[in-house]
Amino acid sequence: MSGAQGGVGLVVVSHSATVAQAVARLAAQLTGAEDRVRIEAAGGTEDGGLGTSADLIVRAAHAVDQGAGVAILADLGSAVLTVKALLAEGDELPARSALVDAPLVEGAVAAAVAASAGADLEAVRAAAAEAYDYHKR
């Protein structure tokens, strides 16, 4: 479906497939965005282990790409580095893909809310980044 003009898609990258799937599902369910925003999980390795898979990230990004951009949220370490490497290569991810600097869970929810409201990629990134300001005191 790449190339069709639609909303910003979201990819949740984690070292754990279970975590990535749960965060993606939570973001969609909490925001009511299940039918309006494409959200894919890219967690773990190809064989189901802990780690990061560039191939899973690339597949997820292309699955959610509708032409308006792909916001990629990652948990830590090699997940972030893998996304950065893919972005630097410039030819494997959809053209308008961006790593979002945000906490994984809160950022994914904020990104889903913004994307479901029709925000562009920069606004989705900004909404997710604002999640750093959520305080739990």
GUGU-95761 format. One record per residue (C-alpha): residue number from 1; residue in three letters; x, y, z. Coordinates in nm, 4 decimals. Example, Ala and Ser with C-alpha at 12.3 -4.5 7.8 and 13.67 -1.06 7.14 Angstrom:
+-----+------+----------+----------+----------+
: seq : type :       xx :       yy :       zz :
+-----+------+----------+----------+----------+
:   1 :  ALA :   1.2300 :  -0.4500 :   0.7800 :
:   2 :  SER :   1.3670 :  -0.1060 :   0.7140 :
+-----+------+----------+----------+----------+
This chain:
+-----+------+----------+----------+----------+
: seq : type :       xx :       yy :       zz :
+-----+------+----------+----------+----------+
:   1 :  MET :   0.0000 :   0.0000 :   0.0000 :
:   2 :  SER :   0.3039 :   0.2219 :  -0.0074 :
:   3 :  GLY :   0.2456 :   0.5416 :  -0.1992 :
:   4 :  ALA :  -0.1273 :   0.5816 :  -0.1354 :
:   5 :  GLN :  -0.1909 :   0.9157 :   0.0292 :
:   6 :  GLY :  -0.3102 :   0.8516 :   0.3824 :
:   7 :  GLY :  -0.2082 :   0.9169 :   0.7385 :
:   8 :  VAL :   0.1194 :   0.8788 :   0.9206 :
:   9 :  GLY :   0.1983 :   0.5180 :   1.0093 :
:  10 :  LEU :   0.3650 :   0.4080 :   1.3322 :
:  11 :  VAL :   0.6235 :   0.1381 :   1.3990 :
:  12 :  VAL :   0.7054 :   0.0262 :   1.7535 :
:  13 :  VAL :   1.0538 :  -0.1264 :   1.7816 :
:  14 :  SER :   1.1612 :  -0.3222 :   2.0879 :
:  15 :  HIS :   1.4104 :  -0.5909 :   2.1777 :
:  16 :  SER :   1.1102 :  -0.8053 :   2.2656 :
:  17 :  ALA :   0.8348 :  -0.9027 :   2.0221 :
:  18 :  THR :   0.5956 :  -0.9269 :   2.3164 :
:  19 :  VAL :   0.6721 :  -0.5726 :   2.4307 :
:  20 :  ALA :   0.6502 :  -0.4257 :   2.0800 :
:  21 :  GLN :   0.3172 :  -0.5974 :   2.0127 :
:  22 :  ALA :   0.1730 :  -0.4946 :   2.3503 :
:  23 :  VAL :   0.2741 :  -0.1290 :   2.3093 :
:  24 :  ALA :   0.1366 :  -0.1146 :   1.9545 :
:  25 :  ARG :  -0.1897 :  -0.2747 :   2.0648 :
:  26 :  LEU :  -0.2177 :  -0.0495 :   2.3728 :
:  27 :  ALA :  -0.1613 :   0.2660 :   2.1669 :
:  28 :  ALA :  -0.4272 :   0.1632 :   1.9174 :
:  29 :  GLN :  -0.6796 :   0.0605 :   2.1822 :
:  30 :  LEU :  -0.6328 :   0.3571 :   2.4175 :
:  31 :  THR :  -0.6651 :   0.6084 :   2.1382 :
:  32 :  GLY :  -0.9417 :   0.4341 :   1.9491 :
:  33 :  ALA :  -0.7101 :   0.4537 :   1.6473 :
:  34 :  GLU :  -0.7353 :   0.0865 :   1.5509 :
:  35 :  ASP :  -0.9286 :   0.1663 :   1.2329 :
:  36 :  ARG :  -0.7641 :   0.5011 :   1.1562 :
:  37 :  VAL :  -0.3902 :   0.4537 :   1.2097 :
:  38 :  ARG :  -0.1644 :   0.1781 :   1.0887 :
:  39 :  ILE :   0.0547 :   0.0625 :   1.3763 :
:  40 :  GLU :   0.2957 :  -0.2290 :   1.3440 :
:  41 :  ALA :   0.5272 :  -0.3957 :   1.5935 :
:  42 :  ALA :   0.8856 :  -0.4838 :   1.5039 :
:  43 :  GLY :   1.0177 :  -0.6620 :   1.8063 :
:  44 :  GLY :   1.2835 :  -0.9176 :   1.8713 :
:  45 :  THR :   1.4715 :  -1.1174 :   1.6136 :
:  46 :  GLU :   1.3525 :  -1.3167 :   1.3134 :
:  47 :  ASP :   1.3714 :  -1.6407 :   1.5142 :
:  48 :  GLY :   1.1665 :  -1.5015 :   1.8040 :
:  49 :  GLY :   1.4576 :  -1.4224 :   2.0346 :
:  50 :  LEU :   1.5482 :  -1.1018 :   2.2116 :
:  51 :  GLY :   1.7277 :  -0.8462 :   1.9979 :
:  52 :  THR :   1.6677 :  -0.6179 :   1.7036 :
:  53 :  SER :   1.6008 :  -0.7120 :   1.3416 :
:  54 :  ALA :   1.6524 :  -0.4603 :   1.0617 :
:  55 :  ASP :   1.4412 :  -0.6806 :   0.8345 :
:  56 :  LEU :   1.1456 :  -0.6743 :   1.0749 :
:  57 :  ILE :   1.1714 :  -0.2950 :   1.1049 :
:  58 :  VAL :   1.1832 :  -0.2494 :   0.7275 :
:  59 :  ARG :   0.8838 :  -0.4792 :   0.6730 :
:  60 :  ALA :   0.6809 :  -0.3034 :   0.9430 :
:  61 :  ALA :   0.7634 :   0.0406 :   0.8034 :
:  62 :  HIS :   0.6517 :  -0.0561 :   0.4549 :
:  63 :  ALA :   0.3351 :  -0.2162 :   0.5954 :
:  64 :  VAL :   0.2238 :   0.1114 :   0.7597 :
:  65 :  ASP :   0.3425 :   0.3491 :   0.4863 :
:  66 :  GLN :   0.0543 :   0.5339 :   0.3210 :
:  67 :  GLY :   0.2578 :   0.8196 :   0.1779 :
:  68 :  ALA :   0.2344 :   1.0636 :   0.4694 :
:  69 :  GLY :   0.5352 :   0.9315 :   0.6591 :
:  70 :  VAL :   0.6335 :   0.6664 :   0.9079 :
:  71 :  ALA :   0.7103 :   0.7512 :   1.2709 :
:  72 :  ILE :   0.9367 :   0.4917 :   1.4321 :
:  73 :  LEU :   0.9528 :   0.4605 :   1.8104 :
:  74 :  ALA :   1.2284 :   0.2455 :   1.9611 :
:  75 :  ASP :   1.3027 :   0.1293 :   2.3118 :
:  76 :  LEU :   1.6803 :   0.1445 :   2.3676 :
:  77 :  GLY :   2.0331 :   0.0553 :   2.2630 :
:  78 :  SER :   2.0573 :  -0.1529 :   1.9483 :
:  79 :  ALA :   1.6949 :  -0.0819 :   1.8558 :
:  80 :  VAL :   1.7748 :   0.2890 :   1.8296 :
:  81 :  LEU :   2.1061 :   0.2229 :   1.6564 :
:  82 :  THR :   1.9451 :  -0.0111 :   1.4030 :
:  83 :  VAL :   1.6791 :   0.2459 :   1.3135 :
:  84 :  LYS :   1.9461 :   0.5166 :   1.2822 :
:  85 :  ALA :   2.1537 :   0.2927 :   1.0539 :
:  86 :  LEU :   1.8517 :   0.2189 :   0.8348 :
:  87 :  LEU :   1.7732 :   0.5894 :   0.8093 :
:  88 :  ALA :   2.1356 :   0.6680 :   0.7222 :
:  89 :  GLU :   2.1337 :   0.4079 :   0.4435 :
:  90 :  GLY :   1.8370 :   0.5897 :   0.2992 :
:  91 :  ASP :   1.7028 :   0.3233 :   0.0664 :
:  92 :  GLU :   1.5412 :   0.0510 :   0.2774 :
:  93 :  LEU :   1.2793 :   0.2475 :   0.4716 :
:  94 :  PRO :   0.9980 :   0.4459 :   0.3110 :
:  95 :  ALA :   1.1123 :   0.7917 :   0.1994 :
:  96 :  ARG :   0.9441 :   0.9849 :   0.4802 :
:  97 :  SER :   1.0516 :   0.7735 :   0.7784 :
:  98 :  ALA :   1.1722 :   0.9265 :   1.1033 :
:  99 :  LEU :   1.2986 :   0.8053 :   1.4387 :
: 100 :  VAL :   1.0913 :   0.9602 :   1.7148 :
: 101 :  ASP :   1.2750 :   1.0688 :   2.0292 :
: 102 :  ALA :   1.0145 :   0.9788 :   2.2904 :
: 103 :  PRO :   0.9489 :   0.7333 :   2.5726 :
: 104 :  LEU :   0.8197 :   0.4146 :   2.4135 :
: 105 :  VAL :   0.4784 :   0.3633 :   2.5757 :
: 106 :  GLU :   0.3716 :   0.7222 :   2.6377 :
: 107 :  GLY :   0.5209 :   0.8331 :   2.3065 :
: 108 :  ALA :   0.3403 :   0.5625 :   2.1114 :
: 109 :  VAL :   0.0076 :   0.6619 :   2.2646 :
: 110 :  ALA :   0.0662 :   1.0327 :   2.1961 :
: 111 :  ALA :   0.1815 :   0.9577 :   1.8406 :
: 112 :  ALA :  -0.1280 :   0.7449 :   1.7770 :
: 113 :  VAL :  -0.3565 :   1.0221 :   1.9046 :
: 114 :  ALA :  -0.1889 :   1.2785 :   1.6782 :
: 115 :  ALA :  -0.1829 :   1.0485 :   1.3755 :
: 116 :  SER :  -0.5480 :   0.9537 :   1.4228 :
: 117 :  ALA :  -0.6355 :   1.3247 :   1.4190 :
: 118 :  GLY :  -0.4648 :   1.3628 :   1.0815 :
: 119 :  ALA :  -0.1423 :   1.5283 :   1.1989 :
: 120 :  ASP :   0.1554 :   1.5306 :   0.9648 :
: 121 :  LEU :   0.4820 :   1.3528 :   1.0440 :
: 122 :  GLU :   0.6427 :   1.6489 :   1.2227 :
: 123 :  ALA :   0.3351 :   1.7019 :   1.4394 :
: 124 :  VAL :   0.3246 :   1.3307 :   1.5250 :
: 125 :  ARG :   0.6932 :   1.3464 :   1.6234 :
: 126 :  ALA :   0.6332 :   1.6571 :   1.8343 :
: 127 :  ALA :   0.3322 :   1.5043 :   2.0113 :
: 128 :  ALA :   0.5313 :   1.1929 :   2.0981 :
: 129 :  ALA :   0.8288 :   1.3966 :   2.2195 :
: 130 :  GLU :   0.5995 :   1.5918 :   2.4541 :
: 131 :  ALA :   0.5499 :   1.2648 :   2.6420 :
: 132 :  TYR :   0.8854 :   1.3347 :   2.8105 :
: 133 :  ASP :   0.6990 :   1.6047 :   3.0037 :
: 134 :  TYR :   0.4415 :   1.3647 :   3.1512 :
: 135 :  HIS :   0.5084 :   1.3512 :   3.5235 :
: 136 :  LYS :   0.3817 :   1.0823 :   3.7567 :
: 137 :  ARG :   0.4281 :   1.2573 :   4.0866 :
+-----+------+----------+----------+----------+
